[in-house]
Amino acid sequence: MKFIESFIHKESSSGIFLIFATVLALIFSNTFLSVYYEAFLHIPVSVQVGSLHLDKSLHHWVNDGLMVIFFLLIGLEVKREVLEGHLSTVSQVTLPIVAAIGGMAVPAAIYVYFNAGDPTAIDGWAIPTATDIAFALGILSLLGKRVPLSLKVFLMALAIIDDLGAIVIIALFYTVDLSTLSISIASAALLTLIVMNRLGVVRKAAYFIVGLILWVSVLKSGVHATLAGVALAFTIPLYAKDALGKSFSPLRTLERDLHYWVAFFILPAFAFTNAGVNITDISLDQMSGSVPLGIMLGLFVGKQLGVFGFSWLAIKLGFAKLPEGSNWLQLYGVSVLTGIGFTMSLFITSLAFPTVDLFQYTDKLAILAASFTAGVLGYAVLRMGKFNSNR
C-alpha cells in the first residue's frame, strides 16, 4: 500500500504544478507578453547526426519528445498494475474497466452527435474521452481522509485504463501515411528489446539506447512518436537478478526515477506550451459552436454519465462491487472528477487538429472550462457526501 500512497501523493502534488503552469500560460497569452510566448513556442531546435536531421519547434519537441517520457511512465504503470497490481485479477479490474469503457464511449458519442456533419471537426471525437489523473487525484487529496483509499485506487486504475485506451486510439486513428523503411527499423528495434528482455538483460542504458533508435524511427514513420515510449515500457523487466543473485525490479526503479521528472517538469512544461489560449479573442458565439460544445458536454456530462452509469450497471448486475468503504454519492463524485481531461485531452487535440488555430482555440478553452467545472462539482459532491457507508 505504501507504493500506492506514494504514487497518489506524487500525482496529487503534480496537479499544483499543472495549475501554476496553466495559469502562467494564460497570463502570457492574454497580455503584452503574448508576442514573447509565441516566439518561445516557435524557437527552432535542430539535431543532426550524419544524414539524420530532426528540425522542429520547441513546442513540437515538447509534444513529440518530452511526452514520450510521459507515455513511457504510463506504460510502466500499466505493466506493473497488470502483472501484480490493481489490474492483476478479474475482481480488481472489472469495475475500473467497465467504468473506463463507459467514460470513453459516452463522451465520444456526445461529441459525434454535435459534429457528425463536419468531416474536419469529427476528427476530434476522442478529445473528451480522456481523464487527467494528476488533476483528479489532486482534487481527492484536498479531501484527505474523507475519501477512502479504495476510491482513490479505483480512480487511479480507471485513469490508467483510460490512458491505455487513449494510446490505442492514437495508434489506430491518429496515424498518418506510413514510411515502410522507418516502420521496418522500428520493428527491428522493438524485436531487439523483446529479445533483450527474454535474455535477462537488466541494464537500463541498453534499453534506452535501443529505445532511442525506436523513438527516432517511429517519429519518422508516421505513427505518433509517443507510442515508442509505451512499447519500450512493456519490454522493461519487472523482476531480475543482479550479479550477486539478488532480486530487484528494474521496472519499479525506473518508474520511481521517472515519476518526479514527469510530475514536476514534463507535464508542467506540456501544460505551459499547450494551454496558452487568448481568451480575449473568443466570443460566446464561438464557444457555442459544435466543436467546443461537443468537448465541454462530452467531458462534463458524458464522462460522469458514462463512468457512473456503467459502474452502477456492473454493480447492480453483480459483476462488480462498490469500492470498500465508499457509497454511491462518493462514486458519483469521483465519476464527475473524471471529466477533468486536461493533459491527454490537450494532447489529442494537437493530433486531431494539427493546425493550432483551426477552431480559434475554442477547442482548448472548452477543455479548460469543462475540466475546471468538473473539478469544482466533483469536489463539492465529495465534500458533502456521507462517508464510510456502503448503503
C-alpha positions as CSV (number, residue, x, y, z in Angstrom):
1,M,0.0,0.0,0.0
2,K,2.9,2.4,0.6
3,F,3.7,2.3,-3.1
4,I,0.1,3.2,-4.0
5,E,0.1,6.0,-1.4
6,S,3.4,7.4,-2.7
7,F,2.0,7.3,-6.3
8,I,-1.1,9.2,-5.3
9,H,0.9,11.8,-3.4
10,K,3.1,12.5,-6.4
11,E,0.2,12.7,-8.8
12,S,-1.6,15.0,-6.4
13,S,1.3,17.3,-5.9
14,S,1.8,17.4,-9.7
15,G,-1.7,18.9,-10.0
16,I,-0.5,22.0,-8.2
17,F,2.4,22.5,-10.7
18,L,0.0,21.9,-13.6
19,I,-2.4,24.6,-12.3
20,F,0.5,27.0,-11.9
21,A,1.8,26.3,-15.5
22,T,-1.7,26.6,-16.9
23,V,-2.3,30.0,-15.2
24,L,1.1,31.2,-16.3
25,A,0.4,30.2,-19.9
26,L,-2.9,32.0,-19.8
27,I,-1.3,35.2,-18.4
28,F,1.4,35.1,-21.1
29,S,-1.1,34.6,-23.9
30,N,-3.6,37.3,-22.8
31,T,-1.2,40.1,-22.0
32,F,1.5,42.1,-23.8
33,L,3.7,39.0,-23.2
34,S,1.8,37.1,-25.9
35,V,4.4,38.0,-28.5
36,Y,7.2,36.6,-26.4
37,Y,5.1,33.5,-25.6
38,E,4.5,32.7,-29.3
39,A,8.2,33.4,-30.1
40,F,9.2,31.0,-27.3
41,L,6.9,28.2,-28.6
42,H,8.4,28.5,-32.1
43,I,12.1,28.5,-31.2
44,P,13.7,26.2,-33.8
45,V,15.6,23.3,-32.3
46,S,17.7,21.1,-34.6
47,V,19.5,17.9,-34.1
48,Q,21.6,16.3,-36.8
49,V,23.6,13.1,-36.8
50,G,25.1,12.3,-40.2
51,S,22.2,12.3,-42.7
52,L,19.6,12.1,-39.9
53,H,18.2,15.5,-39.3
54,L,15.4,16.5,-36.9
55,D,14.3,20.1,-37.1
56,K,11.3,21.1,-35.0
57,S,10.0,24.0,-33.0
58,L,10.3,23.9,-29.2
59,H,6.5,23.2,-29.0
60,H,6.9,20.1,-31.2
61,W,9.9,18.9,-29.2
62,V,7.8,19.0,-26.0
63,N,4.9,17.2,-27.6
64,D,6.9,14.6,-29.6
65,G,10.0,14.4,-27.3
66,L,9.3,15.0,-23.7
67,M,5.8,13.5,-23.9
68,V,7.4,10.2,-24.9
69,I,8.8,10.0,-21.4
70,F,5.3,10.6,-20.0
71,F,4.0,7.7,-22.2
72,L,6.9,5.6,-21.0
73,L,5.8,6.1,-17.5
74,I,2.2,5.3,-18.4
75,G,3.4,2.1,-20.0
76,L,5.4,1.1,-16.9
77,E,2.4,1.8,-14.7
78,V,0.1,-0.3,-16.9
79,K,2.6,-3.2,-17.0
80,R,3.1,-3.2,-13.2
81,E,-0.6,-2.9,-12.4
82,V,-1.5,-5.7,-14.9
83,L,1.2,-8.1,-13.6
84,E,0.9,-7.6,-9.9
85,G,-1.2,-4.6,-9.0
86,H,-4.8,-3.5,-9.0
87,L,-5.4,-4.7,-12.6
88,S,-4.0,-8.2,-12.0
89,T,-7.2,-10.1,-11.0
90,V,-10.6,-10.2,-12.5
91,S,-12.3,-9.0,-9.3
92,Q,-10.0,-6.0,-9.1
93,V,-10.1,-4.9,-12.7
94,T,-13.8,-5.4,-13.5
95,L,-15.2,-2.1,-12.1
96,P,-12.4,0.2,-13.4
97,I,-12.5,-1.4,-16.9
98,V,-16.3,-1.1,-17.1
99,A,-16.2,2.4,-15.8
100,A,-13.4,3.4,-18.2
101,I,-15.3,1.9,-21.2
102,G,-18.4,4.0,-20.3
103,G,-16.2,7.0,-19.7
104,M,-14.8,6.8,-23.2
105,A,-17.9,5.7,-25.1
106,V,-20.5,8.2,-23.9
107,P,-18.3,11.3,-24.3
108,A,-17.3,10.2,-27.8
109,A,-20.9,9.7,-28.7
110,I,-21.9,13.1,-27.4
111,Y,-19.1,14.7,-29.5
112,V,-20.0,12.8,-32.6
113,Y,-23.7,13.8,-32.1
114,F,-22.7,17.5,-32.4
115,N,-20.1,17.1,-35.1
116,A,-21.2,14.2,-37.4
117,G,-21.8,16.5,-40.3
118,D,-18.4,18.2,-40.3
119,P,-15.6,16.0,-41.8
120,T,-12.9,18.1,-40.2
121,A,-14.4,18.6,-36.7
122,I,-15.3,14.9,-36.4
123,D,-11.5,14.1,-36.1
124,G,-11.8,15.5,-32.5
125,W,-14.1,12.7,-31.3
126,A,-11.5,11.3,-28.9
127,I,-10.8,14.6,-27.2
128,P,-13.4,14.3,-24.4
129,T,-12.6,10.6,-23.7
130,A,-9.6,11.3,-21.5
131,T,-9.1,11.8,-17.8
132,D,-6.2,13.7,-16.2
133,I,-5.0,11.5,-13.3
134,A,-2.8,14.3,-11.7
135,F,-5.6,16.8,-11.5
136,A,-8.3,14.3,-10.4
137,L,-6.1,12.8,-7.7
138,G,-5.1,16.4,-6.7
139,I,-8.8,17.2,-6.0
140,L,-9.2,14.0,-4.0
141,S,-6.1,14.9,-1.9
142,L,-7.8,18.1,-0.8
143,L,-10.4,16.0,0.9
144,G,-7.9,14.0,2.9
145,K,-9.3,11.0,4.8
146,R,-12.9,11.9,3.9
147,V,-12.4,9.8,0.8
148,P,-11.3,6.2,1.4
149,L,-8.1,4.9,-0.1
150,S,-10.1,2.3,-2.1
151,L,-11.9,5.0,-4.0
152,K,-8.6,6.7,-4.8
153,V,-7.2,3.4,-6.1
154,F,-10.3,3.0,-8.2
155,L,-9.8,6.4,-9.8
156,M,-6.1,5.7,-10.3
157,A,-6.9,2.3,-12.0
158,L,-9.7,3.9,-14.1
159,A,-7.3,6.7,-15.3
160,I,-4.6,4.2,-16.2
161,I,-7.0,2.1,-18.2
162,D,-8.3,5.4,-19.7
163,D,-4.7,6.3,-20.7
164,L,-4.2,2.8,-22.2
165,G,-7.4,3.4,-24.3
166,A,-6.1,6.7,-25.4
167,I,-2.9,5.0,-26.5
168,V,-4.8,2.5,-28.6
169,I,-6.9,5.4,-30.1
170,I,-3.8,7.3,-31.0
171,A,-2.3,4.3,-32.7
172,L,-5.4,3.4,-34.7
173,F,-6.9,6.7,-35.6
174,Y,-4.2,9.4,-35.5
175,T,-1.6,7.8,-37.7
176,V,-0.6,9.5,-41.0
177,D,0.9,8.0,-44.1
178,L,3.4,5.3,-43.1
179,S,7.1,5.1,-44.1
180,T,7.9,1.4,-44.8
181,L,11.6,1.9,-44.1
182,S,11.0,3.6,-40.8
183,I,8.4,1.0,-39.7
184,S,10.9,-1.7,-40.6
185,I,13.6,-0.1,-38.4
186,A,11.2,0.4,-35.6
187,S,10.1,-3.2,-35.8
188,A,13.7,-4.4,-35.6
189,A,14.3,-2.2,-32.6
190,L,11.2,-3.4,-30.8
191,L,12.2,-7.1,-31.6
192,T,15.7,-6.4,-30.2
193,L,14.1,-5.0,-27.0
194,I,11.9,-8.1,-26.6
195,V,14.9,-10.4,-27.1
196,M,16.9,-8.4,-24.5
197,N,14.0,-8.9,-22.1
198,R,13.9,-12.6,-22.7
199,L,17.7,-13.0,-22.4
200,G,17.6,-11.3,-19.0
201,V,19.3,-8.0,-19.9
202,V,18.8,-5.6,-16.9
203,R,21.0,-2.6,-17.7
204,K,18.7,0.4,-18.3
205,A,21.3,2.0,-20.5
206,A,21.0,-0.8,-23.0
207,Y,17.2,-0.4,-23.2
208,F,17.5,3.4,-23.6
209,I,20.0,3.1,-26.5
210,V,17.7,0.8,-28.4
211,G,14.7,2.8,-27.3
212,L,16.2,5.9,-28.8
213,I,16.5,4.2,-32.1
214,L,12.9,3.0,-31.7
215,W,11.8,6.6,-30.9
216,V,13.5,8.2,-33.9
217,S,12.3,5.6,-36.3
218,V,8.7,5.8,-35.0
219,L,9.0,9.6,-35.2
220,K,9.9,9.3,-38.9
221,S,7.4,6.5,-39.6
222,G,4.1,8.4,-39.5
223,V,3.0,6.7,-36.2
224,H,3.0,9.1,-33.4
225,A,6.4,9.1,-31.6
226,T,4.9,8.9,-28.1
227,L,3.9,5.3,-28.8
228,A,7.6,4.4,-28.7
229,G,7.6,5.2,-25.0
230,V,4.8,2.7,-24.3
231,A,6.5,0.0,-26.5
232,L,9.8,0.5,-24.6
233,A,8.0,0.3,-21.2
234,F,6.4,-3.1,-22.0
235,T,9.9,-4.6,-22.6
236,I,11.4,-3.4,-19.3
237,P,11.7,-6.5,-16.9
238,L,9.5,-6.4,-13.8
239,Y,12.0,-8.5,-11.8
240,A,15.6,-9.5,-12.4
241,K,18.7,-10.6,-10.5
242,D,21.9,-8.7,-10.2
243,A,25.5,-10.1,-10.4
244,L,25.2,-11.2,-6.8
245,G,22.0,-13.1,-7.4
246,K,19.9,-10.6,-5.5
247,S,16.4,-9.9,-6.9
248,F,15.4,-6.4,-7.8
249,S,12.8,-4.7,-10.0
250,P,14.2,-2.7,-13.0
251,L,10.7,-1.6,-13.9
252,R,9.8,-0.2,-10.4
253,T,13.2,1.5,-10.1
254,L,12.7,3.2,-13.5
255,E,9.1,4.1,-12.7
256,R,10.2,5.7,-9.4
257,D,13.1,7.6,-11.0
258,L,10.8,9.0,-13.8
259,H,7.9,9.9,-11.7
260,Y,9.3,13.1,-10.3
261,W,10.6,14.3,-13.7
262,V,7.2,13.7,-15.3
263,A,5.1,15.1,-12.4
264,F,7.2,18.2,-11.8
265,F,8.8,19.1,-15.1
266,I,7.4,17.3,-18.2
267,L,3.7,17.7,-17.5
268,P,4.0,21.3,-16.3
269,A,6.2,22.0,-19.5
270,F,3.5,20.5,-21.6
271,A,0.8,22.5,-19.9
272,F,2.7,25.7,-20.3
273,T,3.3,25.2,-24.0
274,N,-0.2,23.9,-24.8
275,A,-2.7,25.7,-22.5
276,G,-2.0,29.2,-23.8
277,V,-5.3,30.5,-25.1
278,N,-6.1,34.1,-26.0
279,I,-9.4,34.4,-24.3
280,T,-9.9,38.0,-25.4
281,D,-10.3,36.9,-29.0
282,I,-13.0,34.2,-28.2
283,S,-16.7,35.2,-28.1
284,L,-19.7,33.4,-26.6
285,D,-21.0,32.7,-30.1
286,Q,-17.7,30.9,-31.0
287,M,-18.0,28.8,-27.7
288,S,-21.4,27.7,-28.8
289,G,-20.0,26.1,-31.9
290,S,-20.3,22.3,-32.4
291,V,-16.6,21.6,-31.5
292,P,-16.4,23.4,-28.2
293,L,-19.9,22.2,-27.3
294,G,-19.1,18.6,-28.1
295,I,-15.9,18.8,-26.0
296,M,-17.5,20.6,-23.0
297,L,-20.6,18.4,-22.8
298,G,-18.5,15.3,-23.6
299,L,-16.1,15.9,-20.7
300,F,-18.5,17.4,-18.2
301,V,-21.7,15.4,-18.9
302,G,-20.5,12.4,-20.9
303,K,-17.7,11.4,-18.5
304,Q,-19.9,11.4,-15.4
305,L,-22.8,9.6,-17.1
306,G,-20.5,7.0,-18.7
307,V,-18.4,6.2,-15.6
308,F,-21.2,6.3,-13.1
309,G,-23.8,4.7,-15.3
310,F,-21.7,1.8,-16.4
311,S,-20.4,1.3,-12.9
312,W,-23.9,1.3,-11.5
313,L,-25.0,-1.3,-14.1
314,A,-22.0,-3.5,-13.4
315,I,-22.6,-3.4,-9.6
316,K,-26.3,-4.0,-9.8
317,L,-25.8,-6.9,-12.2
318,G,-23.3,-8.4,-9.7
319,F,-20.3,-8.2,-11.9
320,A,-18.5,-5.8,-9.5
321,K,-18.8,-4.2,-6.0
322,L,-18.6,-0.7,-4.7
323,P,-15.0,0.2,-3.6
324,E,-14.6,-0.8,0.0
325,G,-15.8,1.9,2.5
326,S,-17.4,4.0,-0.2
327,N,-21.0,4.8,-1.1
328,W,-23.0,5.8,-4.2
329,L,-22.6,9.5,-3.7
330,Q,-18.8,9.2,-3.4
331,L,-18.7,7.1,-6.5
332,Y,-20.7,9.7,-8.4
333,G,-18.3,12.4,-7.1
334,V,-15.4,10.5,-8.5
335,S,-17.2,10.0,-11.7
336,V,-17.6,13.8,-12.0
337,L,-13.9,14.2,-11.4
338,T,-13.1,12.0,-14.5
339,G,-14.4,14.9,-16.5
340,I,-11.1,16.7,-15.9
341,G,-9.5,15.9,-19.2
342,F,-6.7,18.4,-19.5
343,T,-3.3,16.8,-20.3
344,M,-4.4,13.9,-22.5
345,S,-7.3,15.9,-24.0
346,L,-5.0,18.7,-25.0
347,F,-2.6,16.2,-26.4
348,I,-5.2,14.5,-28.5
349,T,-6.3,18.0,-29.7
350,S,-2.9,18.6,-31.1
351,L,-3.2,15.3,-33.1
352,A,-6.8,15.8,-34.2
353,F,-6.3,19.4,-35.2
354,P,-2.6,19.9,-36.0
355,T,-3.4,23.4,-37.3
356,V,-3.4,25.0,-33.9
357,D,-5.8,27.9,-34.7
358,L,-8.2,25.8,-36.8
359,F,-11.1,26.5,-34.4
360,Q,-9.7,29.8,-33.0
361,Y,-8.5,27.9,-29.8
362,T,-12.1,27.3,-28.7
363,D,-11.3,23.6,-28.5
364,K,-8.6,24.2,-25.9
365,L,-10.7,26.7,-24.0
366,A,-13.5,24.1,-23.9
367,I,-11.2,21.6,-22.3
368,L,-10.1,24.1,-19.7
369,A,-13.7,25.2,-18.9
370,A,-15.1,21.6,-18.7
371,S,-12.1,20.4,-16.6
372,F,-12.5,23.3,-14.2
373,T,-16.3,22.8,-13.8
374,A,-15.9,19.0,-13.3
375,G,-13.2,19.7,-10.7
376,V,-15.4,22.1,-8.7
377,L,-18.5,20.0,-8.9
378,G,-16.7,16.8,-8.1
379,Y,-15.1,18.3,-5.1
380,A,-18.4,19.7,-3.9
381,V,-20.2,16.4,-4.2
382,L,-17.4,14.5,-2.3
383,R,-17.2,17.2,0.3
384,M,-20.9,16.9,1.2
385,G,-21.1,13.2,1.0
386,K,-21.7,10.8,3.9
387,F,-18.7,8.7,4.5
388,N,-17.9,5.1,5.3
389,S,-21.3,3.8,4.3
390,N,-22.0,1.3,1.6
391,R,-25.7,1.8,1.5
